[in-house]
Amino acid sequence: LSLAWHLCGRSWPRTAWVLASAQAGVSSQDARTRALAKPGLPSPRLFEPFTRSLLLDTHHCFFQQRGLSAHTLQRFEAGVWHGRGFLEGMAAVRLFDLRGLPLGYAGRRLDSEAARRHGKWKWPAGFPKSSTLYNWHRAGPQAQRGLIVVEGAWSVMKLTQAGFPNAVALGGTVVSPAQAGWLNRASQIVLMLDGDTYIPHLFSTQVWNYCFRSCIV
C-alpha cells in the first residue's frame, strides 16, 4: 500500500482507484496513466458508474430503420432519451462491465450534423472502453462454443435478434490487449466488422495474430 501510495503521487484517492481498477480488470495502461501523473497537476477525470435505469423510447424511427424490434431494445435496455442532460437528443445504450454490473449509458447522436462534427457516439467521461466488451456478461459463458466479434451495440442486437446470442462488440475497430485477453477464451472467433473502407488502416491484425493463435479468426 505504501509503495502504491508513492507511485500514485501520494494521493490516497488515486491509490484507491488504481488498486480497485486492477481488481476490476481495468486496463493497466489506464491505471498507469493516473498513477504516474505528477502531484499538483490536475489528474484525469475518474470514471463514475451511473447505475440508475432510464425510461427510453424503443419505438423511435431510428430503430425501425435498423430493423431492431422494441422487444430487442427492451432486452438490451436501449432506446431514445427524450430528456435533458448527457444523453439529450441521442439514442442511448446501457453499458455493463464484464460481470454484468451497470456502468451507465453511451449515446448515439441522432442529428447528422452533430454526428459529423463531434462523432456518432458519446461516451461517459473516463469510461474504460478499452477494457470492456459490450455484451460479454451475456455472451461470455458461451465462449467455448465460439464468439462473434462486431464493432458496435446495434450489430450485437441484430445478431441476437437473428438467433445468435454469442456476439460481443469492441466499441470500434481496434482490439486492445485487455479485450484480446478476454476474447482469447473463445474456442473460435467469427470476425464481422462493418464494411467501411477505413478498417484495413485502423484494425491491428498483429494484435489478433498474437492473441488468437489458437482460434479460428
C-alpha positions as CSV (number, residue, x, y, z in Angstrom):
1,L,0.0,0.0,0.0
2,S,2.8,2.4,0.9
3,L,4.5,1.7,-2.5
4,A,1.3,2.2,-4.4
5,W,0.7,5.4,-2.5
6,H,4.1,6.8,-3.5
7,L,3.6,5.7,-7.2
8,C,0.3,7.5,-7.2
9,G,1.7,10.8,-6.2
10,R,1.0,10.3,-2.5
11,S,-2.7,10.6,-3.2
12,W,-4.9,8.2,-1.3
13,P,-8.0,8.7,-3.6
14,R,-5.8,8.0,-6.7
15,T,-4.2,5.0,-5.0
16,A,-7.6,3.5,-4.1
17,W,-8.8,4.0,-7.7
18,V,-5.7,2.3,-9.2
19,L,-5.9,-0.7,-6.8
20,A,-9.7,-1.1,-7.4
21,S,-9.1,-0.8,-11.1
22,A,-6.6,-3.6,-11.1
23,Q,-9.1,-5.9,-9.2
24,A,-11.9,-4.9,-11.6
25,G,-9.9,-5.6,-14.7
26,V,-9.4,-2.0,-15.9
27,S,-6.6,-1.8,-18.3
28,S,-3.1,-1.4,-16.8
29,Q,-2.4,1.5,-19.2
30,D,-5.3,3.5,-17.8
31,A,-4.2,2.8,-14.3
32,R,-0.6,3.6,-15.1
33,T,-1.6,6.9,-16.6
34,R,-3.2,8.0,-13.4
35,A,-0.6,6.5,-11.1
36,L,2.3,8.4,-12.8
37,A,0.5,11.7,-13.0
38,K,2.6,14.4,-11.4
39,P,1.5,15.6,-8.0
40,G,-0.1,19.1,-8.1
41,L,-1.3,18.7,-11.7
42,P,-5.0,18.0,-12.5
43,S,-5.5,14.3,-12.7
44,P,-7.7,12.8,-15.5
45,R,-11.3,12.6,-14.5
46,L,-12.1,9.3,-13.0
47,F,-15.0,7.3,-14.3
48,E,-18.0,7.2,-12.0
49,P,-20.6,4.5,-12.8
50,F,-24.2,5.6,-13.3
51,T,-26.4,2.8,-12.0
52,R,-29.9,4.3,-12.3
53,S,-32.1,2.9,-15.1
54,L,-33.6,5.4,-17.6
55,L,-37.0,5.2,-19.3
56,L,-36.2,5.1,-23.0
57,D,-38.3,5.3,-26.2
58,T,-38.0,1.9,-28.0
59,H,-40.4,2.9,-30.9
60,H,-38.4,5.7,-32.5
61,C,-38.0,5.6,-36.3
62,F,-34.2,5.4,-35.8
63,F,-34.5,1.8,-34.7
64,Q,-37.1,0.9,-37.3
65,Q,-34.7,1.9,-40.0
66,R,-32.1,-0.5,-38.5
67,G,-34.6,-3.4,-38.2
68,L,-34.5,-3.5,-34.4
69,S,-37.6,-4.5,-32.6
70,A,-38.9,-2.9,-29.4
71,H,-38.5,-6.3,-27.6
72,T,-34.8,-6.5,-28.5
73,L,-34.3,-2.9,-27.4
74,Q,-36.0,-3.5,-24.1
75,R,-33.9,-6.6,-23.6
76,F,-30.7,-4.6,-24.1
77,E,-32.1,-1.5,-22.3
78,A,-31.6,0.7,-25.3
79,G,-33.8,3.5,-26.7
80,V,-34.0,7.2,-27.4
81,W,-33.8,9.6,-24.4
82,H,-36.2,12.5,-24.6
83,G,-35.0,14.3,-21.5
84,R,-32.1,16.7,-20.9
85,G,-28.6,16.1,-19.8
86,F,-25.8,14.0,-21.1
87,L,-28.0,12.0,-23.5
88,E,-30.1,14.8,-24.8
89,G,-31.1,14.2,-28.4
90,M,-29.5,10.7,-28.5
91,A,-30.2,7.1,-28.7
92,A,-28.9,5.5,-25.5
93,V,-27.4,2.1,-24.9
94,R,-26.9,0.8,-21.4
95,L,-23.4,-0.3,-20.6
96,F,-22.3,-3.1,-18.3
97,D,-19.0,-4.3,-17.0
98,L,-17.7,-7.8,-17.7
99,R,-19.6,-9.2,-14.7
100,G,-22.9,-7.6,-15.8
101,L,-22.9,-4.7,-13.3
102,P,-24.4,-1.5,-14.8
103,L,-21.9,1.3,-15.7
104,G,-24.1,3.9,-17.3
105,Y,-25.1,4.8,-20.9
106,A,-23.4,5.6,-24.2
107,G,-25.2,7.9,-26.5
108,R,-25.5,7.8,-30.3
109,R,-26.2,11.2,-31.8
110,L,-29.3,11.4,-33.9
111,D,-28.6,14.7,-35.5
112,S,-26.5,14.1,-38.6
113,E,-24.7,17.5,-38.4
114,A,-23.8,16.9,-34.7
115,A,-22.6,13.4,-35.5
116,R,-20.4,14.8,-38.3
117,R,-18.9,17.5,-36.1
118,H,-18.5,15.5,-32.8
119,G,-18.6,11.9,-33.9
120,K,-21.5,9.5,-33.8
121,W,-21.0,8.2,-30.3
122,K,-20.7,10.0,-26.9
123,W,-19.2,8.0,-24.0
124,P,-19.3,8.8,-20.3
125,A,-16.3,10.8,-19.1
126,G,-13.4,8.5,-18.2
127,F,-15.2,5.3,-19.4
128,P,-12.7,2.5,-19.7
129,K,-13.8,1.4,-23.2
130,S,-10.6,-0.4,-23.9
131,S,-11.1,-2.8,-21.0
132,T,-14.7,-3.7,-21.6
133,L,-16.6,-5.8,-24.2
134,Y,-20.2,-5.0,-24.9
135,N,-22.5,-7.9,-24.1
136,W,-19.7,-10.0,-22.6
137,H,-21.7,-10.7,-19.5
138,R,-24.3,-12.4,-21.7
139,A,-22.1,-14.0,-24.4
140,G,-19.0,-14.8,-22.4
141,P,-20.4,-18.0,-20.8
142,Q,-20.7,-19.3,-24.4
143,A,-17.1,-18.6,-25.3
144,Q,-16.2,-22.2,-25.6
145,R,-18.8,-22.6,-28.3
146,G,-17.3,-19.6,-30.2
147,L,-17.9,-15.9,-30.3
148,I,-19.0,-13.4,-33.0
149,V,-17.0,-10.1,-32.7
150,V,-18.5,-7.0,-34.1
151,E,-17.9,-3.2,-33.8
152,G,-20.9,-1.8,-32.1
153,A,-24.0,-2.4,-30.0
154,W,-26.5,-2.3,-32.9
155,S,-24.8,-5.3,-34.6
156,V,-24.9,-7.3,-31.3
157,M,-28.6,-6.6,-31.0
158,K,-29.3,-7.6,-34.6
159,L,-27.4,-10.8,-34.3
160,T,-29.2,-11.7,-31.1
161,Q,-32.5,-10.9,-32.7
162,A,-31.5,-13.3,-35.6
163,G,-30.8,-16.1,-33.2
164,F,-27.1,-15.6,-32.4
165,P,-26.7,-14.6,-28.7
166,N,-22.9,-15.2,-28.7
167,A,-21.9,-11.8,-30.1
168,V,-19.8,-9.1,-28.4
169,A,-18.7,-5.7,-29.6
170,L,-15.3,-3.9,-29.4
171,G,-16.8,-0.4,-29.4
172,G,-14.7,0.4,-32.5
173,T,-12.3,-1.2,-35.0
174,V,-9.3,-1.7,-32.7
175,V,-8.9,-4.5,-30.2
176,S,-7.0,-3.7,-27.0
177,P,-4.7,-6.1,-25.2
178,A,-7.3,-6.3,-22.3
179,Q,-10.1,-7.1,-24.8
180,A,-7.9,-9.7,-26.5
181,G,-7.2,-11.4,-23.2
182,W,-10.9,-12.0,-22.7
183,L,-11.6,-13.0,-26.3
184,N,-8.8,-15.5,-26.2
185,R,-11.1,-17.7,-24.1
186,A,-13.2,-18.4,-27.1
187,S,-12.7,-21.7,-29.0
188,Q,-13.2,-19.8,-32.3
189,I,-14.0,-16.3,-33.4
190,V,-16.0,-15.1,-36.3
191,L,-15.0,-11.5,-37.1
192,M,-17.8,-9.4,-38.6
193,L,-16.6,-5.8,-38.7
194,D,-18.5,-3.2,-40.7
195,G,-17.6,-2.9,-44.4
196,D,-16.1,0.5,-44.2
197,T,-13.0,1.4,-46.3
198,Y,-11.0,2.7,-43.3
199,I,-10.9,-0.6,-41.4
200,P,-7.7,-2.0,-43.0
201,H,-5.9,1.1,-41.8
202,L,-7.1,1.1,-38.2
203,F,-7.5,-2.6,-37.4
204,S,-4.4,-4.1,-35.9
205,T,-4.0,-7.6,-37.4
206,Q,-0.8,-8.0,-35.5
207,V,-2.7,-7.9,-32.2
208,W,-5.2,-10.6,-33.4
209,N,-2.4,-12.8,-34.7
210,Y,-0.6,-12.6,-31.4
211,C,-3.5,-13.1,-29.1
212,F,-5.6,-15.6,-31.1
213,R,-3.1,-18.2,-32.3
214,S,-5.3,-21.0,-31.1
215,C,-8.5,-19.5,-32.6
216,I,-10.1,-19.6,-36.0
217,V,-10.5,-15.9,-36.9
